[in-house]
Each structure stands twice: as structure tokens, then as C-alpha cells.
Amino acid sequence: MSYEHIEAPETGSKITLADEETGELNVPDDPIVPILYGDGTGEDVGPAAEEVLSAAAEATGREINWMRVYAGETAREKYDENLPTETVEAIREHRVALKGPLTTPVGSGFRSLNVALRQTLDMYANVRPTYYLDGVSSPVKAPEEMDMVTFRENTEDVYSGIEFEEGTEEVERVREFIEDEMGYDSIHEGPVGIGIKPITEFGTKRLVREAIDYALENDRDSVTLVHKGNIMKFTEGQFRDWGYEVAREEYGENVITEDTLWEERDGEAPEDAVVVNDRIADNMLQQLLTRTDQYDVLAMPNLNGDYLSDAAGAQIGGLGIAPGANFGHGRVLAEPVHGSAPKYAGEDKVNPSAIILSGRIMLEYMGWDDAAELVRDAVEEQIVSGRVTYDLERQREDATKLGTSQFATEVAERIEELA
């Protein structure tokens, strides 16, 4: 398609869908990849990620042709709107993209630009691999025990945006329906805000499939369904039940449930099989700390996933280095977990590791595992060296403080040395 404000690269090939049913991609060695720097420090970390990921591609005999797209503040400057249609369509068309942090302005018409992008593109799985890098300070004694991947359903739950504001005619109609027609009398008198929490079989099962497929493809031992089904029996309890249905009915001997494991096999799992179990969400928050190494892949509804993934990130040093991505059907939008930190924008100061490592997830999704491993190894070596950005430097006595761009340049140089 042609673009009004997006400048397409003169070289490069489009990533296409190789298999409609499975979502498998056909990735050329010179793909065009949209990149959205984002707001605030996105203007600093976006170019840093480009430099490092381009180095990893070149080191493995490939080339990324970046295509700058816009949302948030930069889109308002060019389009006078926050989320231009051509940005969404460019990402949809090219299937693989990287974005920095976005801030939703007050009165913009969006609850969240990030959520709007995910829902518009049907990026239904928020995926966060959480692992420890040597040299990063952590609040726990054994951060290296954390090597977990969270799969958070991205389109439903209380994030679906079905809310009714206090004092409106709509909220009173909903209250009247709940109390008079449905017979529930548990809403207190006086002003009330009401939200709807949809959990569907469709949304649940495609999320759980994505998690199980990931576990099988990456030699993970278990997938844990995290829910609050002991209280919310018809939403989160149903999430658990539908998740088990996927495990029992769709994967044959490749997947075994925890009940079957103990009732029929005395705890002995078949070789190469993934065990599917479930845990209550509040208990899982505790087990992140007390039994960290016993969990591999977590699959959960939207709100649980928000809490759990952030808590896991805290154990490996915080959200400043935590990567993330959103998976759709044959589509990925990689993005760091942290916010835009506008007070540091343009200061060449902040740590770009999170967006760089988010790019690593993007490379894995493209099937470029060799390039992805170079990125992780180079970032870790750079941190161990002590030549780091201010957030890591201030926690170590032997460190040298670097700016965002210098940190990225040295990581890129390490990739060349490692290749």
C-alpha cells in the first residue's frame, strides 16, 4: 500500500504468511520491519534497538530494512491524531514490528494507546520471557532461578473496556437490570461504577494453545493456568476448565495434565511431554518467590497476567530490562514493558536493554534464533563488563556510566566479536 507520512525503505522484502492455518511466516533474509519509537525516551531507545538488532542480523548474513511508523506524540505532529490508520495497516501488512513505550494523552479518546494497538491488530497474547542477566542487581537472593514465560490474554477480561461511569443513565440501567431482572442485591446504595468481565471460550483456548505450543517448541516442562476460579467461578474458573479442555483434547500424548500425572503415572511424566497444571492467582504470586524454579510457562487472563508478569520482572531487576511482545495469528508486535519516562526524553540516558531484548523475541518469532542468541549474549556481556547506563551504574561500585547510544554501540560491537 502507499503511505502519506510513512517513508518505505527503498530495499527489502515483505514478510508474508506461509500457512494460513498455523500462522507460520515466510521470512526473507532482507525483511522490511516497521518500528515505532514511541513517546518520551522512545526517541532514545528506538534508534539504540535498531543499531543492535541490525548488527545481529548482519552478523548472521541478513539485513533488516527498518520502516519508521508513528503513534502518540509523533503521530499528533504528523497526522493530528494519536493512532493513524496507516500505522495500523503498515504493521498489519508487514506482520512483524517493534515499538517503544507510548503514553496516552488525557482526553484522547483511548483508555490506552498500547491496548488499542493490541486490540485493533488482534494481538491476543502478551508474552514476556523473564530471565536473569548476570550483573543486574536484584531484590531476591537467587534471581538466576527465574526463567519463566508469561502468556497473558490480551483482548478480554476487565481490559475489554466495557465500563459504565458513576452518575450516568447507562450505569443506572445496568444496575436496574442486575438488581431487578437478575435478582442480585449485592451492590451498595449510592453512586456506583460498573465494569463487565468477559472471558470467552474462543479467547481462552487460543491463548492456551499459544502457550502450550511455545512450551513444546522450546522444550519447556510445564504450562500453568493461573486463575482466581475459586471465587470467580464462571469467568476465571471457566478459563481454567477451557484451558484443560485444550490440553486433554488437542495434543494427545504430547501434553498431560497434573491430575493424570499423579493418578495414573505416580508423578512420572512421559519423555518430552508438557505437564499442564493450574494455580490460584494469589498463591502463584507467592510461589513466584518461594518455588521460582518449578515453573516454566504461565497462561492467564488479562488482569492476572498484568500483575504476575510485573512481579516476575521485579525478581530479575525490574521492568527497565524486562522484554515483552504481543503475538497474533502470524503476527508479532514486540515492545518493552516499561513506560515512556518523559522527564528523561532526549537526554541519551536511559537503559535500552528492554527494547533490545524485546527485539530478541521478535527475531525468535521470525525464526532467527542464532541472531536472537547473539543479542542476549551481547547484552549480558555488556552488563557484566560494568559499562552500563545510569540505572545499573548507580547500583555497582565498579561500573562506568554510559549514555543510551554508547551502550547500544558497544553491545553491537560485542555482537560482531561473538559472531
N, C-alpha and C positions, 0 to 999 in steps of 0.2 A: 504494500500500500504506500501511497505518498503521504508526506507529513508536512505540516505547516511550520512547526518550530523545531522539529527533531531533525538533526543532521545525520543521515545514514552514512556509515563508512563506505568508502569507495571500493574496498576489497572485503572479502569474506563471504561465507555461505550460510544459508539459513538452516537451523536445526529443525528437523521435521519429525513427525510421528511415524515410526516404523510399523507399529502394530496397534491398531485401534482398540483391540480387546484388552491387551496387557498394559498399554501406555508406554511401551518401550520406544526409546528415541533413536533416531538416526543422527548421529553427531559427527559432522565433518571435522577435519583437522584445523579448519580455519573459521570457526563459528562466529557469527555476529551475536553479541551478548549485550542487551540493554543494561545500563547501570543508572541508578537513581541515587545521587549523592545524599539527598535528604536535606534536613534543616540543621541549623546550628553548626556543630562540629562535623556534620556530614560532609561539608565542603573541605574539611581537612582529611578525614579518614577515607573518603571515597577515592581520591587520587592515590592514596597510600595503598589501598587494596588493589587498585588497577596495576600498580607497579609490581607488587609481589606476585599476584596471580598471573600476570603476563610473563614474569620471569619463570614461573613454574611450567607454564605452557611451553615456552621456548626451550626450556631445559629438556623437555620430553618430545621435542620435534613438532610442536604445534604452535598455533598463533590465535590469540583471542582478539577479535575486532570489536572494540567497545563502541556502544551507541548510547550517548547521553540522553536520558529522558527526565521528565520533570513532574514533581508534585510538591504540594506545600508552598513554602515561600517562593521558591524559584518559579513555580507554575503561576503563582499570582502575578509575578512580574511579566511573564510572557503571555499568559492566557487570560488573566484576570479571573481565575478560578483555581480551586485547590487540587482537583483531581481531573485533569483533562482527559477527554475520551481517547485522544490519540496516544497518550501514555499507556492507558489500559490496553488499547489494541496493539501497541508495539510489543508489550510484554506478552500478551496472548499469542501474537503471531510468532514470536521468536522462542517462546516456551521456556527459556532459561534466562534468569535475570538476577541481578544483585542490587540491593537497596540499602541505604543508610537510614538513620533514625528520622522519623517525621513527627512534627508537633502539630496537633490540631488546633487552629486558632479559635477563640471564642466566637460564637455566632456564625460558624462556617457552614452549618447545615449537616455536619458529620459529627457523630459521637467520637469517632476516631478515624483518622485517615488510614492508619495501618489496618484496622479491622475492615474498613470499606474496601481497600485493595484486595484483601484476602477473600472477602465475600463476593466481590464483583468477579474475580477470577476463579472462584470456587476452589481456592487453595484450602482444602478441608483438613489437612493435617499439619499442625505446627510441630516441628521436630527439633529437639535440642539435644545433641550429644554433649554430655557433661563429663569431662575427664580432666585430670590434674596435669599441669605442666610443671616440671622441675623449676625451682627458683621463684615460684609465686608464693607469697605469704598467705596462709590460710588460718581461719579461726579454729580448726579442728586438729587433733593430734595426728591423724593418719589420712590426709587428703588423697593420697595415692590409691586408697581403696575405692574411690568414686570413679566408676567407668560405666555410666548409665545413659540410656537414650530415652527421653520422654516423648510420647506421641499424644498430643493434645488435640481433641476435636475442635475445629476452628470456626464452625459456622452455626452452632446451635447453643443450647443451654441459656443461661441468663444474658449471654452476649448477643443473642439474636436481635436485640433492640426492640422487643415488644414490651413497652412500658407505658404506664398511664400516670400522668402527673397529678399530684395533690391539688384539689380545688377545681378540677376540670369536669365538664359534663361527662367525658369519656370514663374517667375513673369511677364516678358515681354509678354509671350504667354497669360497669364491670362488678362493682361492689354489690349492686342490687341483684345482678344475675347470680353471683356466688352465694349470697345470703338467702334470697327469696326463692330462686328457682332450684339451686343446687342444695340448699339446706345447711350450709356451713355457717356457724356463728362465731368463728374464731378471730374475726377482725375487730380490733378495739374501736370504740366510738371515736369520732373526731376525724380530722384530716388524715388521709392515707395515700401513699403511693403504691401502685401495684405493678408487678412485673410478671411475665409469663416465662416459664422454663421448659421449652420443648426439647425432648430427647427422642429422636426417631430411630426406627429400625434401620432405615437406609443410612443415615449419618453415622450411627454406631458401627454398623457392620463394615462399612468401607474404611473407617478409621482402624478398626481392629485387624482387618485384613492387611492394611498397610504395615501395621506394627509386627504382625506375625511374619509377613513376607520379609521384612527387614531383618528380623531375628534369624530366619532360615538362611538368608543370603549372606549374613555377616557372622555366622557361627556363634550366635548368642544362645544361651541355655534356656532362658525363660522370658515370658511375657506376663506382666502382672496387670490385671484390670483394677484400677483404683477408683473407688466409688464411695458414696455415702448411702448405700442402698438399705442399710438398717433403719434409716429414718425416711428417706425419700424413695419409697418402695416402687413407685410406678414411673419414676424417671431414672434415677441412678441405679435403682435395683434392676430396672429393665435393661439399662446399659450393660450391667454385669451378665444378665441372662442371655441377651443377644450376643454378647462377646463370646460366651461359652458355646452358643449355637454355632458360630463361625468355626470355632476350634474343633468341635466334635463332628460337624457335618461336611466340612470343606477341605480338610487337609489329610485325612487318612492317618497313616502311621507316622507321618512327619510331625504331628502335634499330639500331645497327650495332656489331659487335664490333671490337676493336682490330686483330685479325688480318686481318679482312676489309678494314678501313680501309686497311691498308698493302699487302696482297696484291692487291687489286682496284681500289683508288681512289687509290693513291700518297699516302696520308695526307690526302686531301681528303674531309671528312665532308659528307654531304648537309645542306642547309639545314634547320635545326630538328630534326635528328636527335640523339639522345643516344648517345654512344660508351660502350660497356661494356668495361672492361679489368680486369686483376687485378694485384695486387702481393703479394709476400710480406710478412708482417706486420712482421718486424724491419726490413726495408728501408723499409717505409712509415713507421715511426717516424722514420727518418732523413729521408725525403722531406717529412714534415710541416715540417721545419725548412729543408731546402735547396731544395725546389721547392713551397713552400706554395701559390702562386697557380695551380698546374697541376691542382689537384684541387677537385672540386665536391661530389659526394655519395659517401660511403663506405658500403659494406654489408658486414657481417662477422658471424661467430659471436660468441657472448656474451662470452667472455673477451677476445678481441681488441678488441671494442668497448669494454669497460671500460677497457683500457689506452689505446687510441688516443684516445678521446673526452676522457679526463682530460689526456692530453698536449697535445691541441689546445687545451683550455681554458687550460692554463698559458701558452700563447703570447699570449693576449689579456688576460692579467692575473690569471688564477687562477679557481678554482671558486667564489669568493664572488660572482661576477657571471655565472656560466655557467648558462644556462637549459636545461631539458630537458622531455621529455614522453614518455608511453607511448601508442602507437597500438594499437587493436584494430580489429575489424571494426565500423565505425560507432561508434567509442567512443574517447575520449581522456582520459587522466589526466595532467595537467601537473604537474611537480614540479621544484624546483631541484636542482642536483647536490650542493650542499654538505650537511654534516652538521648536527646539532642544536645544537652548541656550548652545552651546558647551563650552563657557568660564566657565560655572558652572558645567560641567560634572565631576562626581566623587567627588564632594565636599559635598554631603549629605546636600544640602542647599535649593533646590527649593521646591516649593509647589506641592505636588502630588494630590491635590484635583481634578484637571481637569480630570486626567486619572481615578481616583477613581470613580468620578461621571459619566464618560463615561462608566465605568463598570456597573454602576447602570442601564444605558439604556440597556446594554447587558442582565442584569438579567431580566429586564422587558420584553424584546423580548423573553426570554426563558420561560416566564410565572411565574417567581419567584418574584411576586410583593411584597411579605412580606419581602424577603431578600433585595429587592431594597429600600424599605422604611426605613429599618434599616440603610442602607448605608447613605441615605440622612440625616436622623435624627442625626446619629452619627457625620457626618462631620460638620453639623450645630452646634451641641452642643460643639464640639471641638473648633470651631472658636469663639463661644460666650464666651468660658472659657478664651480666651486670650492666650492660649498655642498654638502658631502658628508658621509657618515658617517666614523667614525674610521679605518677601514681604508684609505680613499682619502686622507683629510686628512693622515695622517702621512707620505705619500709626496710631498706637494707643499708648496712654501713659501708659496703664495698662497691656500691653502684655508681655509675656515671649517668647523669641525666641527658637524654636526647630529646629532640623535638619529634613530632609525628613523622615528618618527611624523612629525617635522617634514620630513624628507627626502621622505616619501611625500606629505605635504600640498603641498609645493612642486612636486613632479612633477605632481600633479593640477591645480594651478593653471596650470602650463605647458601642459597638455593643453587647458584652456579657452582659453588665449591662441592656441594653434596651430590650433584647430578653425575 
